[in-house]
Amino acid sequence: MNDEAGVATISAPPREAKNLARILVETRAAACVQIIPGVQSVYWWNGAVQTDEEVLLVAKTLKSKLEKITALLKEHHPYELPELVFLPLRGGLEDYIAWIRESVSPAAAP
């Protein structure tokens, strides 16, 4: 189902986190974005192991918003290849899930 609710995880440099979160919420790509500081990432990049201090953005959104989120990240994220992983919700408080849907709907836009 294309309106399936879930969370999208996005890693980012600490200095960019609030701006990215605000863009995602203001454009109705996400209902809410939590910023989790103090993430230490270890990963392969350009043939070597890299280590960076990052934050993790956890965006409550719909699967149907992934194209919009992808476009926003390509435009505003400083990384050449930003993380974007969508995890569908398989349960939760129905009123909260309904709020996610309402918050990202076109009718919710100002």
For each residue, the residues with C-beta under 8 A, 3 or more apart:
1: 4 63
2: 62 63 64
3: 62 63 64 101
4: 1 62 63 64 88 89
5: 60 61 62 63 88 89 92 97 100 101
6: 60 61 62 63 86 87 88 89
7: 58 59 60 61 86 87 89
8: 30 58 59 61 66 69 84 85 86 87
9: 56 57 58 59 83 84 85 87
10: 20 56 57 59 69 73 77 82 83 84
11: 39 41 54 55 56 57 82 83
12: 16 17 20 54 55 57 77 78 79 82
13: 16 17 52 54 55 78
14: 17 37 53 54 55
15:
16: 12 13 19 20 77 78
17: 12 13 14 20 21 35 37 55 57
18: 21 22 35
19: 16 22 23 76
20: 10 12 16 17 23 24 33 57 73 76 77
21: 17 18 24 25 33 35 57 59
22: 18 19 25 26
23: 19 20 26 27 29 72 76
24: 20 21 27 29 30 33 57 59 61 69 72
25: 21 22 28 29 30 31 32 33
26: 22 23
27: 23 24 68 72
28: 25 65 103 104 105 106 108 109
29: 23 24 25 59 61 65 68 69 72 104
30: 8 24 25 33 59 60 61 65 69 104
31: 25 60 61 99 100 102 103 104
32: 25 59 60 100 103
33: 20 21 24 25 30 57 58 59 60
34: 57 58
35: 17 18 21 55 56 57
36: 39 55 56 57 58
37: 14 17 55
38: 53 55
39: 11 36 53 54 55 56
40: 51 52 53 54
41: 11 50 51 52 53 54
42: 49 50 51
43: 49 50
44: 47 48 49 50
45: 48 50
46: 50
47: 44
48: 44 45
49: 42 43 44
50: 41 42 43 44 45 46
51: 40 41 42
52: 13 40 41
53: 14 38 39 40 41
54: 11 12 13 14 39 40 41
55: 11 12 13 14 17 35 36 37 38 39
56: 9 10 11 35 36 39
57: 9 10 11 12 17 20 21 24 33 34 35 36
58: 7 8 9 33 34 36
59: 7 8 9 10 21 24 29 30 32 33 69
60: 5 6 7 30 31 32 33 100
61: 5 6 7 8 24 29 30 31 65 66 69 86 100 104
62: 2 3 4 5 6 65 100 101 104
63: 1 2 3 4 5 6 66 86 88
64: 2 3 4 67
65: 28 29 30 61 62 68 69 104
66: 8 61 63 69 70 84 86
67: 64 70 71
68: 27 29 65 71 72
69: 8 10 24 29 30 59 61 65 66 72 73 84
70: 66 67 73 74 84
71: 67 68 74 75
72: 23 24 27 29 68 69 75 76 77
73: 10 20 69 70 76 77 82 84
74: 70 71 77
75: 71 72
76: 19 20 23 72 73
77: 10 12 16 20 72 73 74 82
78: 12 13 16
79: 12 82 83
80:
81:
82: 10 11 12 73 77 79
83: 9 10 11 79
84: 8 9 10 66 69 70 73
85: 8 9
86: 6 7 8 61 63 66
87: 6 7 8 9
88: 4 5 6 63
89: 4 5 6 7 92 97
90:
91:
92: 5 89 96 97
93: 96 97
94: 97 98
95: 98 99
96: 92 93 99 100
97: 5 89 92 93 94 100 101
98: 94 95 101 102
99: 31 95 96 102 103
100: 5 31 32 60 61 62 96 97 103 104
101: 3 5 62 97 98 104 105
102: 31 98 99 105 108
103: 28 31 32 99 100 108
104: 28 29 30 31 61 62 65 100 101 108
105: 28 101 102 108
106: 28 109
107:
108: 28 102 103 104 105
109: 28 106
110:
